[in-house]
Amino acid sequence: MATCDFEITYSKPTDEAKQIITEEITSNDGDIQITGNSGAFTISVPGGEVTGEVAFHGDTLSVSITEKPGFIPCNIIKSVIEDYLE
């Protein structure tokens, strides 16, 4: 089990950011449940799953990856999520 934590600043309204994250994760055969301003997700990737938690605070998305394949670096996961919100 490998973990990483990071924050991403976004310029969209929070409700729109939640919708984008939900659509991107589910369209990539993942699952996400958001209640209020926080939630948990799982995405299947080659070699395993990426699981984590998200929390929306104003214009910042906090992401905590709780499990991922060891060969996938945290900065790649962060980059993918940042691309979702651009």
C-alpha positions in Angstrom: 0.0 0.0 0.0 1.3 3.4 -1.0 -0.1 6.7 0.0 0.2 10.4 -1.0 -1.6 13.6 -0.2 -1.8 16.8 -2.3 -4.0 19.8 -2.9 -5.2 21.3 -6.2 -6.4 24.8 -6.7 -9.3 25.2 -9.2 -11.1 28.2 -10.6 -14.5 26.7 -11.3 -17.4 26.8 -8.9 -17.3 24.0 -6.4 -20.5 22.3 -7.7 -19.0 22.3 -11.2 -15.7 20.9 -9.9 -17.6 18.1 -8.1 -19.5 17.3 -11.3 -16.4 17.2 -13.4 -14.5 14.9 -11.0 -17.5 12.6 -10.8 -17.9 12.4 -14.6 -14.2 11.8 -15.2 -13.9 9.1 -12.6 -17.1 7.2 -13.6 -16.3 7.5 -17.4 -13.0 5.8 -16.6 -14.7 2.8 -15.0 -14.3 4.2 -11.5 -16.7 4.8 -8.7 -17.0 8.0 -6.6 -19.4 8.9 -3.8 -19.5 12.6 -2.7 -21.6 13.7 0.2 -21.5 17.4 1.0 -18.0 18.5 0.3 -16.1 15.2 0.7 -16.1 11.8 -0.7 -14.2 8.6 -1.6 -13.3 7.1 -5.0 -11.8 4.0 -6.6 -10.4 3.7 -10.1 -9.2 0.5 -11.7 -5.8 0.8 -13.4 -3.5 -1.7 -14.9 -1.9 -3.5 -12.0 -4.5 -2.7 -9.4 -6.7 0.1 -8.1 -6.2 3.7 -7.0 -8.4 4.5 -4.0 -8.6 7.7 -2.1 -10.6 10.5 -0.6 -11.4 14.0 -1.8 -12.5 17.1 0.1 -13.5 20.5 -1.4 -12.5 23.6 0.5 -13.4 26.9 -1.2 -11.2 26.8 -4.4 -9.0 23.9 -3.2 -9.4 20.2 -3.7 -7.6 18.1 -1.1 -6.8 14.5 -2.3 -5.6 11.7 -0.1 -4.6 8.6 -2.0 -4.9 5.6 0.4 -3.9 2.8 -2.0 -2.2 2.6 -5.4 0.1 0.4 -7.4 3.7 1.1 -6.5 4.7 1.8 -10.0 2.3 4.8 -10.4 3.9 7.9 -8.9 1.8 10.4 -6.9 2.7 13.3 -9.3 1.1 11.4 -12.2 -2.1 11.0 -10.3 -2.0 14.7 -9.3 -1.4 15.7 -12.9 -4.4 13.7 -14.2 -6.7 15.2 -11.6 -5.4 18.7 -12.4 -6.1 18.1 -16.1 -9.7 17.2 -15.2 -10.2 20.6 -13.6 -8.6 22.8 -16.3 
